[in-house]
Amino acid sequence: MNLLHEVFRLSPELALFLSLAIGTWIGKLKLGAFQLGGVAGALLIAVLISQVGITIDSGIKNVLFAVFIYAVGFESGPKFFSSLGRRTLREIALALILVITSLGTVVAMAKFFALDKGIAAGIAAGALTQSAIIGTASAAIAKLGLDPAQLQQMQGNVAVGYAVTYIFGSLGAIIICVNILPKIMGRSIREDAIKAEREMMQGAPLLAPGQQPALPELVGRVFLAGPAGGKTVAQIEATAAPLFPVTLERLKRKDKVISVVPDMQLNESDVLLLVGRRKGIISLVPFLGRELDADEGPEMIMQSAEVLLTNTALTGKSIGQLRTQISGDVRHGIFVTALRRGDTLLPFKDDTVIQHNDVVTLYGSEQDIQRAVALAGPSLIKSAKTDLMFHGFGLSVGLLLGLLVLRIGSVPLTLGSGGGALLSGLLFGWYQARKPLTGNMPIPASGLLRDLGLAGFVAVVGLQSGLQAVHTVRDNGLSIFLIGIVVTVVPLMITLFIGRYLLRYDNTAVFAGALAGTRSANPAFGEILDKAGNAIPTAPFAVTYGLANVFLTLLGPLIIALV
């Protein structure tokens, strides 16, 4: 034990990464249908390691949590602001229900077990995982007019109650939001996250990484000209259905590859390379000779490109209007495969109106793509580099917002570093979606910030409070710990049932995100995101999380007044 203590004293970061590694492994183990998850596993292993005595800087915890919550906000910014409206009234109601039931549970348990004000406030702070309650409760205790010894003891009891109950406060929220809620809903988080994402994709196929349709819409096929001999290139292309255009890109004549022009006349023995919509090519088959193998035709490289629509001559008009206004020569050889606005995929229909900074995905030859870029706007080149200037500034803004304090009487209201980083992430994510040429953050980079930030934050909490929590439970019995379990479980379960049956939440992923946010339960939210596999739970979480940071913080002085 002494050897471990010395090792961790010399290298406290070793304890952190051991907690992450072993905790993640423990979190993967299954007991029936129950799986602890990497975040809860890291917390438990950190508590175990903390028993040898570890000192680790709180600055590490603050940094890890800030980058986690900023990355979450950045990913969900466009969806969050587009979702604001009457639909968020349900999230507001859910957050209020959690706060009211939490206050009632804490006061009832304090009265029944004759807890002092400090212990009661500490239990609330730990069981509800809202550390800000410690500050507001301690400030309220200081105004009670106690003698210095009583004041110090009662404020110390706040820390004791917090230390004993915080660990299950985190773990219990994970169990309820990730394991119990899906059982009550009857569907998994992943199942409903995919369903919601499909709805957002406007019916477009939802493909996981590495997947592609067996029958892609855009195809290239090789034919003998056959009956098309004597016709021009333009005549063959015009034969295809107008809504499913086909381009004759190249032809091979007597083993010589020739670039085509519209008025070029075909020979029966010419080998034609056709590229276009599958339906369009099928409609041409009766007018062509037999189909050939790909290696018999002329080779050609095609490419895809995302283009930011900035040309004012194109924006503010419907796709149907643009189809008639843009000449066939300009559109020739260019195929639109996707149109999106922020993270929302738009239907490519005649009545869809193009807006400034929409992003269109084009497919065609290099020269055709270059022509389209010159007409529509700049190409969005995917980069593996993160724009550190943009995101460093974003985090700085968030941390500054977290320092702001609004006082209502003697009660200080503040977002804190976590709430400030979340708000900043939402704003900077929304801005980056509107200005995609700035603020690049590749998905793998964002994923690393989320995973390492959350698991690392929870591990540091376990390393810092685990030893004190275990000692306090040993010295004072299990009563405080068990009361903390009640304060963690009862409000969440009441809120869960009200949300399910009165507020009519019918999507497991959305409901799980909202429920985790009402408790500012970041570890639970991290597990929900992992189960979902996409950002669907983030928008409801962002709404209830912001409200919870304010509402739960107010519980400190209310508990001191009511107990």
Order of alpha helices (4+ residues) and beta strands (2+ residues): alpha-alpha-beta-beta-alpha-alpha-alpha-alpha-alpha-alpha-alpha-alpha-beta-alpha-beta-beta-beta-alpha-beta-beta-alpha-alpha-beta-beta-beta-alpha-beta-alpha-beta-beta-alpha-alpha-alpha-alpha-alpha-alpha-alpha
